[in-house]
Amino acid sequence: MGHSHSHSHGHSHHHHSTNNKKALLTAFILIAGFMVVEVIGGLVTNSLALLSDAGHMLSDAAALGLSFLAIKLGEKKATISKSFGYKRFEIIAAWVNGVTLLIISLYIFFEAYHRLLDPPEVQSLGMLTISVIGLVVNIIAAFILMSGDKDHNLNVRSAFLHVIGDLLGSVGAITAALLMYFFGWGIADPIASIIVAILVLISGWRVMKDSFHILMEGTPEDLNPEKIKSALLKIGQVADVHDLHIWTITSGFPALSCHVVLTGDQGHDAVLKKAQGILHDEYGIEHSTIQVEGKTEGCPSHHGTCN
């Protein structure tokens, strides 16, 4: 049998990790701080659009906070009782975040329905001022996250997309404030809040669905089991591949286990090394457990794990 668990950590990886932590923490402080301002502003101006945008900012703050914590907790060493460390924390917290977003969006829809029937008086100038500041804050946060490794790090990329979504929410609130200020369209506030609520609902559903899929040990969407099996079968001396399982420990950390049957009972180490190389180089799977067996007699002399 064979077991592989190879990781390559270099100076570049450490540099990216430090940059990502700084970008995520700075953006989190910025977004969370303004979210409090937006909640107070929404209550003072009586704007549902501002309050719903604050709800979206809450999702941003949660996403940024989770991403930062995921990197920090991921640095903790694994123990005997927690063999993968605390990497799953991100997924559990993401699922809770998704459920919270769904509840927030449903509440906004409920409030917007009543406001459509009877539009209340909204302080449009105050709402406009806070919305413009919110737009600037989101633009700054987006630039901060662009300084991180958003092209290669799933956490940073998802946080960046959250901020872009909130930026659109700020644009919606600004549009509603202008329509109310110049044309007196009180209905613009609940309409803008409904648009933001839809954004919150979509992002909440996606977060919940993706995290639930990982918690259920689902196969990562970017990995095709049939293609991986086919690639392993092309290795010389490999007769069959079975009991193939691919799952995700946390975002960007896929794992695989399988049985590889050889045509004879020789060449276990060579096949194992070749399989490890294919999984790592072609599919980005760094954690794999591979059991190598002889076709007829099994692998009694290799009972256990070998590298």
C-alpha atoms as one frame of an Amber mdcrd trajectory, in Angstrom:
protein
   0.000   0.000   0.000   1.086   3.587  -0.347   0.280   6.826   1.319   1.256
  10.261   0.087   0.874  13.589   1.802   3.158  16.079   0.157   3.173  19.842
   0.634   5.484  22.449  -0.847   5.859  25.562   1.272   8.326  28.175   0.172
   9.203  31.809   0.709   6.744  32.841  -2.022   3.874  31.028  -0.277   4.711
  32.700   3.049   4.917  36.105   1.333   1.485  35.639  -0.296  -0.013  34.436
   3.008   1.277  37.539   4.841  -0.027  39.847   2.087  -3.411  38.085   2.098
  -3.745  38.388   5.891  -2.926  42.107   5.811  -5.333  42.777   2.929  -8.177
  40.789   4.516  -7.746  42.304   7.992  -7.538  45.889   6.685 -10.595  45.424
   4.455 -12.484  43.753   7.336 -11.847  46.696   9.719 -12.884  49.160   6.986
 -16.096  47.318   6.008 -17.166  46.403   9.573 -16.551  49.969  10.767 -18.650
  51.516   8.014 -21.368  48.890   8.460 -22.021  50.314  11.960 -22.189  53.834
  10.457 -24.639  52.604   7.790 -26.928  50.924  10.346 -27.069  54.153  12.411
 -27.550  56.198   9.218 -30.332  53.905   8.017 -32.185  54.239  11.330 -31.750
  58.045  11.467 -32.773  58.655   7.819 -35.456  55.915   7.918 -33.955  54.337
   4.778 -34.548  50.629   4.228 -32.118  50.741   1.280 -29.330  51.810   3.655
 -30.286  49.156   6.222 -30.392  46.437   3.542 -27.023  47.607   2.225 -25.752
  47.376   5.815 -27.044  43.784   5.818 -25.017  43.146   2.672 -22.007  44.780
   4.323 -22.520  42.400   7.247 -22.108  39.530   4.765 -18.932  41.192   3.453
 -17.539  41.655   6.969 -18.368  38.017   7.796 -16.732  36.791   4.568 -13.604
  38.887   5.174 -13.437  37.845   8.835 -13.883  34.180   7.937 -11.221  34.367
   5.254  -8.765  35.977   7.684  -9.560  33.451  10.432  -9.264  30.570   7.964
  -5.696  31.618   7.093  -4.804  32.163  10.775  -6.341  28.888  11.975  -4.867
  27.059   8.992  -1.435  27.975  10.346  -2.090  26.046  13.572  -0.402  22.668
  13.592  -2.506  19.536  13.406  -2.749  17.373  16.520  -3.493  13.685  17.099
  -7.107  14.502  18.025  -7.478  17.060  15.166  -5.440  15.520  12.359  -6.429
  18.272   9.888  -6.116  21.071  12.439  -8.917  23.657  12.368  -9.255  23.894
   8.594 -12.938  22.891   8.656 -13.795  25.928  10.837 -14.021  28.085   7.721
 -16.638  25.801   6.140 -18.820  25.502   9.267 -18.718  29.267   9.816 -19.446
  29.873   6.102 -22.589  27.720   6.332 -23.778  29.701   9.384 -22.996  32.898
   7.461 -25.097  31.663   4.514 -28.098  30.868   6.737 -27.823  34.310   8.368
 -27.807  35.995   4.942 -30.985  34.147   3.930 -32.745  35.327   7.116 -31.563
  38.930   6.545 -32.774  38.917   2.926 -36.207  37.540   3.880 -36.563  40.257
   6.522 -35.675  42.951   3.944 -38.289  41.544   1.523 -40.897  41.620   4.309
 -40.103  45.255   5.216 -39.928  46.314   1.551 -43.396  44.841   0.874 -44.949
  47.030   3.600 -43.024  50.087   2.393 -44.224  49.553  -1.177 -47.808  49.654
   0.103 -47.158  52.749   2.225 -43.858  54.518   1.370 -42.583  56.365   4.478
 -40.771  59.699   4.579 -37.031  59.231   4.021 -34.275  61.826   4.552 -32.928
  61.507   1.031 -30.007  63.942   1.429 -28.649  62.134   4.497 -29.190  58.808
   2.735 -27.301  60.105  -0.341 -24.347  61.291   1.776 -23.968  57.960   3.592
 -24.401  55.981   0.342 -21.638  57.966  -1.407 -19.285  57.405   1.556 -20.218
  53.687   1.416 -19.331  53.561  -2.279 -15.914  55.127  -1.579 -15.296  52.656
   1.297 -16.130  49.711  -0.971 -13.842  50.998  -3.743 -10.966  51.344  -1.229
 -11.672  47.837   0.161 -11.678  46.403  -3.390  -8.273  47.978  -4.132  -6.881
  46.667  -0.823  -8.004  43.119  -1.691  -6.500  43.454  -5.177  -3.126  43.836
  -3.440  -3.609  40.296  -2.089  -3.259  37.093  -4.095  -6.839  37.135  -5.407
  -5.961  35.313  -8.638  -4.744  32.200  -6.812  -6.315  32.312  -3.334  -9.977
  31.260  -3.159 -10.538  33.065   0.145  -9.281  36.426  -1.126 -11.133  36.052
  -4.430 -14.477  35.280  -2.760 -14.011  38.210  -0.354 -13.222  40.482  -3.332
 -16.429  39.383  -5.103 -18.423  40.068  -1.908 -17.099  43.644  -1.854 -17.887
  44.142  -5.557 -21.467  43.008  -4.853 -21.742  45.485  -1.985 -20.347  48.220
  -4.217 -23.325  47.621  -6.524 -25.605  47.872  -3.464 -24.160  51.316  -2.695
 -24.803  52.382  -6.301 -28.438  51.246  -5.878 -28.841  53.252  -2.671 -27.312
  56.358  -4.328 -29.705  56.014  -7.283 -32.703  55.690  -4.929 -31.596  58.729
  -2.892 -31.234  60.845  -6.059 -34.665  59.786  -7.337 -36.252  60.705  -3.998
 -34.353  63.993  -3.691 -35.095  65.301  -7.204 -38.408  63.615  -8.041 -39.863
  62.739  -4.632 -40.179  59.056  -5.562 -40.524  57.531  -2.089 -41.068  54.114
  -3.696 -37.427  54.158  -4.893 -36.183  53.275  -1.380 -38.023  49.917  -1.032
 -37.270  49.060  -4.699 -33.528  49.637  -4.119 -33.702  47.549  -0.942 -35.357
  44.677  -2.850 -32.517  44.732  -5.437 -29.929  44.571  -2.623 -31.952  41.830
  -0.882 -31.798  39.749  -4.073 -27.985  40.159  -4.098 -27.854  39.093  -0.429
 -30.167  36.127  -1.127 -28.053  34.895  -4.071 -24.732  35.210  -2.205 -26.237
  33.611   0.926 -27.634  30.681  -1.053 -24.325  30.105  -2.863 -22.312  30.197
   0.359 -24.743  27.822   2.059 -24.899  25.420  -0.911 -21.110  25.308  -1.423
 -20.314  24.876   2.278 -23.010  22.171   2.653 -21.502  20.322  -0.340 -18.075
  20.350   1.349 -19.507  19.279   4.723 -21.214  16.352   2.957 -17.804  15.294
   1.552 -18.976  16.090  -1.982 -16.581  15.878  -4.945 -15.060  19.312  -5.745
 -16.727  20.805  -8.841 -13.397  21.527 -10.541 -12.217  17.893 -10.276 -13.620
  15.179 -12.554 -13.310  11.683 -10.978 -13.570   9.963 -14.377 -10.693  12.023
 -15.815  -8.539  11.379 -12.750  -9.293   7.640 -12.900  -8.452   7.615 -16.608
  -5.127   9.411 -15.937  -4.180   6.853 -13.251  -5.113   3.940 -15.536  -2.606
   5.200 -18.116   0.272   4.540 -15.699   2.257   1.457 -16.728   1.373  -1.761
 -14.808  -1.952  -0.312 -13.540  -4.808  -2.722 -14.301  -7.634  -1.084 -12.340
  -8.520   1.863 -10.091 -11.407   1.489  -7.629 -12.825   2.926  -4.393 -11.916
   6.395  -5.684 -13.031   9.164  -3.306 -12.364  12.889  -3.766 -13.483  15.463
  -1.224 -12.532  18.861   0.192 -11.057  19.496   3.639 -11.506  23.268   3.298
 -11.449  25.801   0.443  -8.559  25.036  -1.887  -7.573  21.838  -0.016  -8.802
  18.772  -1.977  -8.058  15.237  -0.779  -8.185  11.861  -2.520  -8.089   8.189
  -1.617  -8.203   5.172  -3.937  -7.075   1.597  -4.565  -4.738   0.990  -7.501
  -4.496  -2.606  -8.763  -1.319  -3.658 -10.612  -0.948  -6.291 -13.339   1.576
  -8.116 -11.121   2.994  -7.798  -7.626   6.077  -5.735  -8.530   6.747  -2.005
  -8.989   4.601  -0.698  -6.139   6.895   2.225  -5.261   7.352   3.361  -8.869
   3.586   3.351  -9.517   2.910   5.144  -6.237   5.427   7.894  -7.067   4.013
   8.301 -10.579   0.431   8.503  -9.259   1.422  11.110  -6.656   3.074  13.204
  -9.367   0.003  13.132 -11.634  -2.384  14.053  -8.791  -0.163  16.898  -7.590
   1.018  18.354 -10.916  -2.102  17.927 -13.067  -4.924  18.235 -10.519  -3.448
  20.191  -7.593  -4.186  17.392  -5.086  -1.495  17.540  -2.414  -3.103  15.140
   0.062  -3.680  11.653  -1.321  -3.904   8.192   0.202  -3.252   5.461  -2.367
  -3.448   1.732  -1.682  -1.410  -0.226  -4.250  -2.328  -3.894  -4.707  -1.077
  -6.823  -6.788  -3.758  -8.154  -9.134  -3.731 -11.745  -7.988  -2.183 -11.986
  -4.559  -2.919  -8.509  -3.222  -0.082  -6.848  -1.336   0.526  -8.886   1.837
   4.185  -7.894   2.038   3.248  -4.236   1.808   0.504  -4.332   4.413   0.459
  -0.895   6.020   1.629   2.335   4.415   4.731   3.073   2.402   6.047   6.181
   0.668
